[in-house]
Every structure is written in structure tokens, then in C-alpha cells.
Amino acid sequence: MYDAILIEKDDGAQRVARRSVSFEDLGDGEVAVDVAYSTLNYKDALAITGSSPVVRSFPMVPGIDFSGVVVESRDPSYVPGDRVVLNGWGVGEKHWGGLARRAQVRGEWLVPLPEGISLRQAMGIGTAGYTAMLCVMALEAGGVSPEAGEVVVTGASGGVGSVATALLAAGGYTVIAATGRPEGAAYLEGLGAKGIIERHELTGAARPLAKARWAGAVDVVGGEVLANVLSMMQPRGVVAACGLAGSMALPTSVAPFILRGVTLRGVDSVMCPKPERVEAWQRLAKTLDMDKLEAMIREVAFDDVVAAAPDFLEGKVRGRIVVPIAPELS
């Protein structure tokens, strides 16, 4: 038996609590991992609170991220003692996830943890930080260089936005952080932002084209914010869109695309091919300032995860939430 956060549903009523569950329920993945750390992400909050139909089957252990140590493996790529990280692949939605003492998953879903990143730091980065690096890679692939001009990051105080701000600043980009919490300006400036704009400047009905301002953008909000960002892009600008915290809708026109040649590039972190994941994690190990990462982290005890989940939906979370499960494995 081992401990896990378990989501159960009977007759339409959802219950969530820390439970003792059987190893026999882990599933048939090739690799068993003792989980050292997990995280609490926006998607986990939706699952735990039942605010959105994230969970596809019940009972379910949430947690779309975990880092830990391999204890058993039928996959020749891994041996006991290997340090690994997992992000996405439907874990915590369709397959039991990381908010548990142990996970059993497919070997192809795991990434060997690069040297220079601890198990705790791996979850400080988590899906949010790994997604942020994928966004940076998307801007680079689109030809956006530091010399091209300012890059705006929306939802900059959140997990993806915080890491994206730090990564872009470390790469020499001039980062403008858009946030609904201007009182956190000092935090964002500490991550490397050169300017702060309030979210309301990017809300309201978007014009087909507004004054060209941004060479690149990382957007986690969607909706009117993304529409306004698109209208403000410079010719040949690139927007990496990876979230829908504001809305799934996109109330825009074709004008930015056909009159300025703007590229809207979607970033999918859940089913991203493994080679891109490995590259993203290797680059995070080389470029992310771990002191700045530490400034983003808030730890929440395993027993407090369920109570903390609503904070996401109420806009109270800044940076990253790390959940120690077996920190002694570090």
C-alpha cells in the first residue's frame, strides 16, 4: 500500500482526499518510480475542485508532473536509481499521476533528469517551466532574436509566465511582463522584466490592427488578451500560445496574419515528442538561473494539496507550487 491523493466520484458527487491505495492499482507501465516531488498546476486544481471535466476516469490520482527515482523497470532505457521527470501524457487525467508516493508509467513518457537540476528544482520547473522553454524555442524557430524588439509575456506572474520571463531575459530579450497583479512588479523585475503593463491594457474588443509593438509574445491567457496581442505584433512577429487561463475563444480577424505576416504558433506540452522534451530539459539545465527559480517556488505539504487547489481558480497563485512527497530521495 502507498499514499496518494485520490479523486473518487459516485452518483455525480466528487470526493477528494489522501488515501492509502494498493500497488496493484498502479497500472501496467514498464517503469515504477518512487516520487520525490510533485506539483500543483492549474489543470490539477481543475481536477481536484471538479471545476472542469479534466479527469477522464475514476478513481484518479491527480498530478500532471512528478520527479523521482526509478525502482523497477522493464524498459531497457532505465535502471533502478535513475533520476527522472515526467510532464503531461495524460497523467493525472487518464492515467494515475504524480500526487502519490509511487507512479508506474510508460518508459517513453519519462525524461532522464539532466545533471545540474535537483529533484526539487525539477518540480520548481515542472510542466509550467518546460512549457515556457518550448515557447522560447518556438520564438527562436520563428526567427525572433533579441535584436528584433520587445517580447511580451502575458500572465507573467503565473508559472509559465514567470519562467518564460526569466528564460527570455537570460537570453538577452527585452521582456515586457503583462499581469493582472501590478503589485507584483518587483517580483517580475527580479526575474528580468524590463517593463510591466497591466492586463487591462490588453483587454476589451481588439482592433483588427493596433500600433505595432511586439516582436514576439508568449501567451498563456487566450481570449481577448491574445486577440489584442496579435493586433499589436510587428511585421513578421511570432506569438507562442500555450494556455487558455482567460478564455478558449479567440475574437480576432485575419488582419494580423495577412497584413503583417504574423505567426501564431501553438505550443502543446502534453503530447510533445520526446526529442523536443529532452532538448527543452537540457536547455533548462544550462540556462535557467536556479536562484530566480527559487524565488518562484512555494511549497505546499502533501496533506494541504486539496485545500490549496482553489487558490488557482481565485487567482491567488504566483510562480510555482511544489509538493514534497519523499524529499529524502534527493
C-alpha positions as CSV (number, residue, x, y, z in Angstrom):
1,M,0.0,0.0,0.0
2,Y,1.1,3.6,-0.6
3,D,-0.4,7.1,0.0
4,A,-2.0,9.1,-2.8
5,I,-4.4,12.0,-3.4
6,L,-7.4,10.2,-4.7
7,I,-10.3,11.6,-6.6
8,E,-13.5,9.5,-6.5
9,K,-16.9,10.1,-7.9
10,D,-20.2,8.4,-7.1
11,D,-23.7,9.4,-8.3
12,G,-22.2,12.7,-9.6
13,A,-20.6,13.7,-6.3
14,Q,-16.9,14.1,-6.2
15,R,-14.7,13.3,-3.2
16,V,-11.0,14.1,-2.9
17,A,-8.7,13.1,0.0
18,R,-5.4,11.5,0.9
19,R,-5.9,7.7,0.8
20,S,-3.9,4.6,1.2
21,V,-4.2,2.6,-2.1
22,S,-2.8,-0.6,-3.4
23,F,0.3,-1.1,-5.6
24,E,-2.0,-3.4,-7.7
25,D,-3.9,-0.3,-8.9
26,L,-0.9,1.4,-10.3
27,G,-1.4,0.2,-13.9
28,D,0.8,-1.7,-16.3
29,G,3.5,0.8,-17.2
30,E,7.0,-0.6,-17.7
31,V,8.7,1.7,-15.1
32,A,7.9,2.2,-11.4
33,V,9.1,5.4,-9.9
34,D,9.3,6.5,-6.2
35,V,8.0,10.0,-6.4
36,A,10.2,12.6,-4.6
37,Y,8.3,15.7,-5.6
38,S,5.2,16.6,-7.5
39,T,3.4,20.0,-8.1
40,L,0.1,21.6,-8.1
41,N,-0.8,23.1,-11.5
42,Y,-3.8,24.9,-12.9
43,K,-5.0,21.6,-14.5
44,D,-4.6,19.8,-11.2
45,A,-6.6,22.4,-9.5
46,L,-9.4,22.0,-12.0
47,A,-9.3,18.2,-11.4
48,I,-9.3,18.4,-7.7
49,T,-12.0,21.0,-7.4
50,G,-14.1,19.4,-10.1
51,S,-14.5,22.8,-11.8
52,S,-13.8,21.3,-15.3
53,P,-14.1,17.8,-16.6
54,V,-10.3,17.2,-16.7
55,V,-10.5,13.7,-15.2
56,R,-11.4,11.1,-17.8
57,S,-12.0,8.1,-15.5
58,F,-12.4,7.5,-11.8
59,P,-10.9,6.9,-9.4
60,M,-7.9,9.1,-10.4
61,V,-4.7,10.3,-8.8
62,P,-4.1,13.8,-10.0
63,G,-0.7,15.4,-10.6
64,I,0.5,16.0,-14.2
65,D,4.1,16.3,-13.0
66,F,6.5,14.4,-10.9
67,S,10.2,13.8,-10.3
68,G,11.6,10.8,-8.7
69,V,13.8,7.7,-8.7
70,V,13.3,4.6,-10.7
71,V,12.8,1.5,-8.5
72,E,11.8,-1.1,-11.1
73,S,12.0,-1.1,-14.9
74,R,11.1,-3.4,-17.8
75,D,12.3,-0.7,-20.2
76,P,16.0,-1.1,-21.0
77,S,16.4,2.7,-21.2
78,Y,16.0,2.9,-17.4
79,V,17.5,1.1,-14.4
80,P,16.8,1.4,-10.7
81,G,18.4,4.5,-9.3
82,D,17.9,6.7,-12.4
83,R,16.5,10.2,-11.7
84,V,13.6,11.0,-14.0
85,V,11.0,13.6,-14.6
86,L,7.5,13.3,-16.2
87,N,5.3,16.0,-17.7
88,G,1.9,15.5,-19.3
89,W,1.0,12.5,-21.5
90,G,-2.5,12.5,-19.9
91,V,-1.1,11.6,-16.5
92,G,-3.4,12.9,-13.8
93,E,-6.2,12.8,-16.4
94,K,-6.4,9.3,-17.9
95,H,-3.5,7.7,-16.0
96,W,-2.8,7.9,-12.3
97,G,-0.5,10.8,-11.7
98,G,2.2,12.3,-9.5
99,L,0.4,13.3,-6.3
100,A,1.3,9.9,-4.9
101,R,4.2,8.1,-3.2
102,R,4.7,5.9,-6.3
103,A,3.9,6.1,-10.0
104,Q,4.0,3.4,-12.7
105,V,4.2,4.7,-16.3
106,R,5.5,4.0,-19.8
107,G,9.2,4.5,-20.2
108,E,8.7,6.7,-23.3
109,W,6.9,9.2,-21.1
110,L,9.9,9.8,-18.9
111,V,12.9,12.1,-19.4
112,P,16.2,11.5,-17.7
113,L,16.8,14.4,-15.4
114,P,19.8,16.4,-16.6
115,E,22.8,17.0,-14.3
116,G,22.5,20.3,-12.6
117,I,18.8,20.0,-11.8
118,S,17.8,18.5,-8.4
119,L,14.6,16.6,-8.0
120,R,13.1,19.6,-6.1
121,Q,14.2,22.0,-8.8
122,A,12.7,19.8,-11.5
123,M,9.3,20.3,-9.9
124,G,10.0,24.0,-9.4
125,I,10.3,24.0,-13.2
126,G,7.5,21.4,-13.8
127,T,5.2,21.5,-16.8
128,A,5.0,25.3,-16.5
129,G,8.7,25.8,-16.9
130,Y,9.1,23.1,-19.5
131,T,6.3,24.7,-21.5
132,A,7.9,28.1,-21.1
133,M,11.1,26.7,-22.7
134,L,9.1,25.2,-25.5
135,C,7.6,28.7,-26.1
136,V,11.1,30.2,-26.2
137,M,12.2,27.5,-28.7
138,A,9.1,28.3,-30.8
139,L,10.0,32.0,-30.9
140,E,13.6,31.2,-31.9
141,A,12.4,28.8,-34.6
142,G,10.2,31.7,-35.9
143,G,13.2,33.9,-36.3
144,V,12.6,36.2,-33.3
145,S,16.0,37.3,-32.0
146,P,16.8,39.6,-29.0
147,E,17.6,42.4,-31.5
148,A,14.2,42.2,-33.1
149,G,12.5,44.1,-30.4
150,E,10.4,43.7,-27.2
151,V,8.8,40.4,-26.3
152,V,5.6,40.5,-24.2
153,V,4.7,37.7,-21.8
154,T,1.1,37.6,-20.7
155,G,0.0,36.1,-17.3
156,A,3.6,36.8,-16.3
157,S,3.1,36.2,-12.6
158,G,1.9,32.6,-13.1
159,G,4.1,29.5,-13.5
160,V,4.6,29.6,-17.3
161,G,4.9,33.4,-17.4
162,S,7.4,33.5,-14.5
163,V,9.7,31.0,-16.1
164,A,9.3,32.5,-19.6
165,T,10.2,35.9,-18.3
166,A,13.3,34.5,-16.6
167,L,14.4,32.5,-19.6
168,L,13.8,35.2,-22.2
169,A,15.7,37.8,-20.0
170,A,18.6,35.4,-19.6
171,G,18.7,35.0,-23.4
172,G,19.1,38.8,-23.9
173,Y,15.5,39.6,-24.8
174,T,13.8,42.8,-23.6
175,V,10.8,41.4,-21.8
176,I,7.6,43.3,-21.0
177,A,5.5,41.5,-18.4
178,A,1.7,41.7,-18.6
179,T,0.0,41.0,-15.4
180,G,-3.3,41.4,-13.5
181,R,-1.3,41.9,-10.3
182,P,0.8,45.1,-10.7
183,E,1.6,44.9,-7.0
184,G,4.0,42.1,-8.0
185,A,6.1,44.3,-10.2
186,A,9.2,43.9,-8.1
187,Y,8.9,40.1,-8.4
188,L,8.7,40.3,-12.2
189,E,11.6,42.8,-12.4
190,G,13.6,40.4,-10.2
191,L,13.0,37.8,-12.9
192,G,14.4,40.1,-15.6
193,A,11.4,42.0,-16.9
194,K,12.3,45.5,-18.3
195,G,8.8,46.8,-18.1
196,I,5.4,46.0,-16.6
197,I,2.0,46.6,-18.2
198,E,-1.4,45.9,-16.6
199,R,-3.6,43.3,-18.1
200,H,-6.4,45.8,-18.7
201,E,-4.2,47.3,-21.5
202,L,-4.8,44.0,-23.4
203,T,-8.5,43.5,-22.7
204,G,-11.6,44.7,-24.4
205,A,-12.5,44.2,-28.1
206,A,-9.4,44.0,-30.2
207,R,-8.9,46.3,-33.2
208,P,-8.0,44.4,-36.4
209,L,-4.6,46.1,-36.3
210,A,-3.2,48.3,-33.5
211,K,0.1,50.1,-33.2
212,A,2.8,47.6,-33.9
213,R,4.8,47.0,-30.7
214,W,5.9,43.4,-30.1
215,A,8.5,41.3,-32.0
216,G,7.4,38.2,-30.1
217,A,5.0,37.1,-27.4
218,V,4.3,34.2,-25.1
219,D,0.6,34.0,-24.3
220,V,-1.0,31.8,-21.6
221,V,-4.3,33.7,-21.4
222,G,-6.1,33.4,-24.7
223,G,-9.3,35.2,-25.4
224,E,-9.3,39.0,-25.7
225,V,-5.8,39.2,-24.4
226,L,-4.4,37.0,-27.2
227,A,-6.5,38.9,-29.8
228,N,-5.1,42.2,-28.6
229,V,-1.5,40.9,-28.6
230,L,-1.9,39.7,-32.2
231,S,-3.2,43.1,-33.2
232,M,0.0,44.7,-31.7
233,M,2.6,42.5,-33.3
234,Q,5.3,43.9,-35.5
235,P,5.5,42.7,-39.1
236,R,6.7,39.0,-39.1
237,G,6.2,38.8,-35.4
238,V,5.6,35.4,-33.7
239,V,3.2,34.6,-30.9
240,A,3.7,31.3,-28.9
241,A,0.3,30.4,-27.5
242,C,0.2,27.8,-24.8
243,G,-2.7,28.5,-22.5
244,L,-6.4,29.5,-22.0
245,A,-6.5,30.8,-18.5
246,G,-8.7,33.6,-19.7
247,S,-10.7,32.0,-22.4
248,M,-10.6,29.4,-25.1
249,A,-12.2,31.8,-27.6
250,L,-10.1,33.9,-30.0
251,P,-12.1,37.0,-31.1
252,T,-9.7,38.3,-33.8
253,S,-9.6,38.8,-37.6
254,V,-7.2,37.7,-40.3
255,A,-5.7,41.2,-40.5
256,P,-2.5,40.5,-38.4
257,F,-1.8,37.4,-40.4
258,I,-2.3,38.7,-44.0
259,L,-1.3,42.3,-43.5
260,R,1.7,41.9,-41.1
261,G,2.6,38.3,-41.7
262,V,2.2,37.5,-38.0
263,T,2.7,33.8,-37.0
264,L,0.5,32.3,-34.3
265,R,2.3,29.2,-33.1
266,G,0.6,26.7,-30.8
267,V,2.7,25.0,-28.1
268,D,1.5,21.6,-26.9
269,S,3.4,20.4,-23.9
270,V,1.2,17.4,-23.1
271,M,1.9,15.3,-26.2
272,C,5.1,16.9,-27.3
273,P,7.5,14.4,-28.9
274,K,10.3,13.1,-26.6
275,P,13.2,14.6,-28.6
276,E,11.8,18.1,-28.0
277,R,11.2,17.4,-24.4
278,V,14.8,16.2,-23.9
279,E,16.1,19.3,-25.7
280,A,13.9,21.6,-23.5
281,W,15.1,20.0,-20.3
282,Q,18.7,20.1,-21.3
283,R,18.4,23.8,-22.2
284,L,16.7,24.5,-18.9
285,A,19.6,22.9,-17.1
286,K,22.0,25.2,-18.9
287,T,20.2,28.5,-19.0
288,L,17.7,28.8,-16.1
289,D,19.0,30.8,-13.2
290,M,18.2,28.5,-10.2
291,D,18.3,31.4,-7.8
292,K,15.5,33.0,-9.8
293,L,13.7,29.7,-9.9
294,E,13.9,29.5,-6.1
295,A,12.1,32.9,-5.9
296,M,9.2,31.4,-7.8
297,I,8.7,28.4,-5.5
298,R,6.1,28.0,-2.8
299,E,6.0,24.6,-1.1
300,V,2.7,23.0,-0.1
301,A,2.6,20.0,2.1
302,F,1.1,16.7,0.7
303,D,-1.7,16.9,3.3
304,D,-2.5,20.5,2.2
305,V,-2.8,20.0,-1.5
306,V,-6.6,19.7,-1.6
307,A,-7.1,22.8,0.4
308,A,-4.7,24.8,-1.8
309,A,-6.2,23.9,-5.1
310,P,-8.9,26.6,-5.1
311,D,-6.2,29.3,-4.9
312,F,-5.5,28.8,-8.6
313,L,-9.1,29.4,-9.6
314,E,-9.2,32.5,-7.4
315,G,-6.0,34.0,-8.9
316,K,-4.0,33.7,-5.7
317,V,-1.1,31.7,-7.1
318,R,2.2,33.4,-8.1
319,G,5.0,31.3,-9.6
320,R,5.2,27.6,-8.8
321,I,3.8,25.3,-6.2
322,V,6.0,22.3,-5.3
323,V,4.7,19.4,-3.3
324,P,7.3,17.4,-1.3
325,I,6.3,13.8,-1.2
326,A,9.5,11.9,-0.4
327,P,12.2,14.6,-0.3
328,E,14.6,12.2,1.4
329,L,15.1,10.6,-2.1
330,S,17.1,13.7,-3.1
